[in-house]
Amino acid sequence: MGKIIAIWGSSGSGKSVFSCILAKALTKDKRKAVIINADSSTPMLPVWLPSQIIKADASIGHVLSSEKIDSALVAGKVTIVKSFTLIGLMGYVAGDNPLSYPEIQHDAALNLIAEASKLVNFVILDCSSTMTNFTFAAIGAADCIVRILTPDLKGVNYLKSHQPLLADARFRYAEHITLAGLARPFHAIEKTGHIVGGWAGLLPYGKEIDLCVTEENIFNAIDYCNSLYMESIKKVLEVVSANDGE
């Protein structure tokens, strides 16, 4: 069974880019990873792969609305990144919206995650900032949970408003790795860190990383991460490796 990593947090904190950079880091030794995003409000397949032809029936909505979810169904809906064939993607396609498919059910999300973990070494769950059944399932099922917040009032208030929703022990709230996403020099890193319980690492904003996203080169963004960003990636890798024997 592959290791499951959930990435959740405030909007605009760089979760999806972090997921892609993490996938590249995890697959350097030729192991395989799949990134799953189930946010229908922003279909991610055309964002990740704007120039790659994507099958019309590749939408994750077909899986999550299926009566039976098994590994064959999941494997058939994984889109492989042509330039990095060790990385697969699952998400909504261009034209999908929140009304395209029935509301995601918690059990369906859990089944999808479990079946995906049978196919690859790592399953990276790129969660929406909105607390959906998929996000709850992802956090509950994950071996490693990464919480990314913008180090500002928006990020702080996002965390405060969602703390009561994750009070249940199965969400292991205190074990989450908290990272400051898109951190810039003008952010009050120390002050916000004190409020959120401390930063485990920083994900500094980088113009080159931003260009990778806008120039359809998101999976090469790892080449432009500074030492602070890579230290944060390393901490996540250490937690994932520590769970290998469990």
C-alpha positions, -999 to 999 in steps of 0.1 A, spaced: 0 0 0 13 34 -9 18 62 16 -10 88 18 -1 125 22 -28 151 27 -22 187 18 -48 212 32 -50 248 42 -60 283 34 -68 295 -2 -40 310 -22 -13 294 0 4 274 -28 -10 239 -20 -13 227 -55 22 239 -65 36 223 -33 19 190 -42 36 190 -76 70 198 -61 65 172 -35 56 146 -62 88 154 -80 108 149 -48 91 116 -40 97 101 -74 134 109 -78 142 73 -69 119 60 -96 89 53 -73 55 64 -85 31 90 -72 -4 102 -80 -18 136 -71 -55 138 -65 -76 170 -65 -113 169 -60 -122 206 -61 -148 209 -88 -149 247 -85 -114 249 -101 -108 219 -124 -71 211 -120 -63 188 -150 -62 217 -174 -42 238 -149 -16 210 -144 -15 201 -181 -27 230 -202 -11 217 -234 -16 180 -230 -46 163 -246 -68 149 -218 -94 123 -224 -130 136 -222 -139 109 -197 -109 114 -174 -128 134 -148 -125 122 -112 -162 129 -110 -168 96 -129 -150 77 -101 -165 95 -71 -201 91 -85 -196 54 -93 -215 27 -74 -184 6 -72 -149 21 -69 -121 -4 -75 -84 -1 -85 -92 -8 -122 -117 21 -123 -92 44 -106 -63 34 -128 -84 41 -159 -90 77 -148 -53 85 -139 -38 110 -164 0 104 -167 22 135 -170 40 128 -204 72 146 -194 73 128 -160 58 94 -164 62 85 -128 36 110 -118 -1 105 -124 -30 130 -119 -66 128 -110 -89 158 -110 -118 174 -128 -116 183 -165 -122 216 -182 -159 225 -182 -167 206 -149 -183 226 -122 -199 218 -88 -232 208 -104 -216 184 -130 -217 155 -106 -235 145 -73 -220 159 -41 -190 138 -30 -198 113 -3 -173 106 25 -173 68 18 -167 73 -19 -137 96 -11 -123 70 13 -127 43 -13 -110 63 -40 -80 70 -17 -77 34 -6 -78 21 -42 -53 47 -54 -29 36 -27 -28 1 -42 -15 15 -75 14 37 -65 40 43 -38 26 77 -28 -8 93 -30 -8 131 -26 -42 146 -18 -44 182 -29 -74 194 -8 -96 223 -14 -95 252 11 -132 245 15 -139 217 41 -156 191 19 -162 153 25 -131 147 4 -110 169 27 -122 152 58 -116 118 42 -81 128 31 -71 141 65 -85 111 83 -68 86 59 -34 102 56 -2 89 69 13 124 68 -8 156 70 6 190 58 -12 222 67 -2 252 45 -13 287 56 -5 321 43 14 338 71 -11 367 75 -45 374 90 -63 355 63 -43 323 71 -46 328 108 -84 333 107 -88 304 83 -71 281 108 -91 294 138 -124 289 120 -115 253 110 -101 241 143 -135 230 158 -142 209 126 -110 189 132 -113 184 169 -120 147 166 -90 125 175 -90 107 141 -79 139 124 -47 141 146 -47 179 145 -16 183 167 4 161 143 0 183 113 31 198 97 23 235 95 41 254 67 39 291 58 29 293 22 39 320 -3 59 337 25 72 371 16 96 395 34 68 418 45 49 390 63 50 389 101 64 354 102 72 353 139 40 368 150 17 347 129 38 316 138 32 323 175 -6 325 169 -8 292 148 15 273 172 47 276 152 59 271 117 76 238 109 90 255 77 86 282 51 75 280 15 89 314 2 73 330 -28 95 328 -58 91 346 -92 107 317 -110 82 292 -94 54 315 -104 67 315 -140 67 277 -141 30 277 -133 21 304 -159 44 290 -185 29 255 -183 60 241 -166 47 234 -131 65 201 -127 99 217 -131 92 242 -103 114 221 -80 144 234 -98 137 269 -86 130 263 -50 153 280 -26 169 263 4 141 272 28 115 257 5 136 225 1 141 223 39 103 222 42 101 195 15 128 175 34 108 176 66 78 161 49 99 134 33 114 126 67 79 121 82 68 100 52 100 78 55 95 74 93 61 60 86 75 34 61 78 8 88 43 12 101 
